Amino acid sequence: MRQFILLAAFLMLSLGTLAQNQFYGIKTSEISFFCKGPIVDIDAKNTKISSVINIANRELMVRIPIAQFQFGNKLMQQHFNEKYLESEKFPYATFKGKIIEGLDLGKPGIYSVNASGILTIHGVDQERKLSGKITVAENTLVLETAFDVLLIDHKIDIPKLVFKKIAEKIAVNASFNYIPYKK
C-alpha cells in the first residue's frame, strides 16, 4: 500500500507537466527471474508491471505485483507466494530511483544507463545501482536491465528442508516498453 501511495503522489505532484509529454508509462513489460538450484531450477515471468519514467529529470518508479509471477509448476508458484515472498503480506516489489547519466531522453538513440535508487522486496529496502540499456525512439522508450538479487538481502528465508534445492542468488531480467502518458 505504501508503494502505491508513493507512486500516486509522484504522479500527482507532476500533473502540471504531463501535457509536455515528460512522463512515459508502460505499454508492455516483462520481468523474469531464474535461479539454478542444485536440484531444481526455478523460473517465472510477470507482465503486470506498473512503471512511470520522467524524461525531464530521469526519475523512474517500477511496481511489480508479486502474486502475478507465473511459474510452469503451480505448486512452486503457491510456495513462492505463501512461504517465500509472502505476497499477501508484501504484495509488491518496487524500485524508485533516478538515471545517473545526464542524458536527454527526448533524443533518439541507444544509451547505456545506470539507475541509483531503492529496491524493495519482501518489505526490505536496499539501496541499489542497476545498469541497463535504454533505447529512445519517436514516442517510445525501451528500458532493459539484468541484475541479481540475494535472498538474504531481503530477508527471504528458505526452510532448511528445501535449502539445498534453491539457490541463494536470483538472476532477474526486465524489459519495459514505455509510451508517452496521455491525460
RAKA-V869235 format. One line per field, one symbol per residue. burial: # if it has 24 or more other ideal C-beta (glycine too) atoms within 12 Angstrom, else .. A space follows every 10 residues. Layout:
# RAKA-V869235
burial->???
This chain:
# RAKA-V869235
burial->..#..##..# #..#...... #######.## #####..... .#####..## #####..### #########. #....##.## #..####..# #########. ..#.#..... #.###.#### ####.#.#.# .#####...# #####.#.#. #..#.#.#.. .....##..# .######### #..
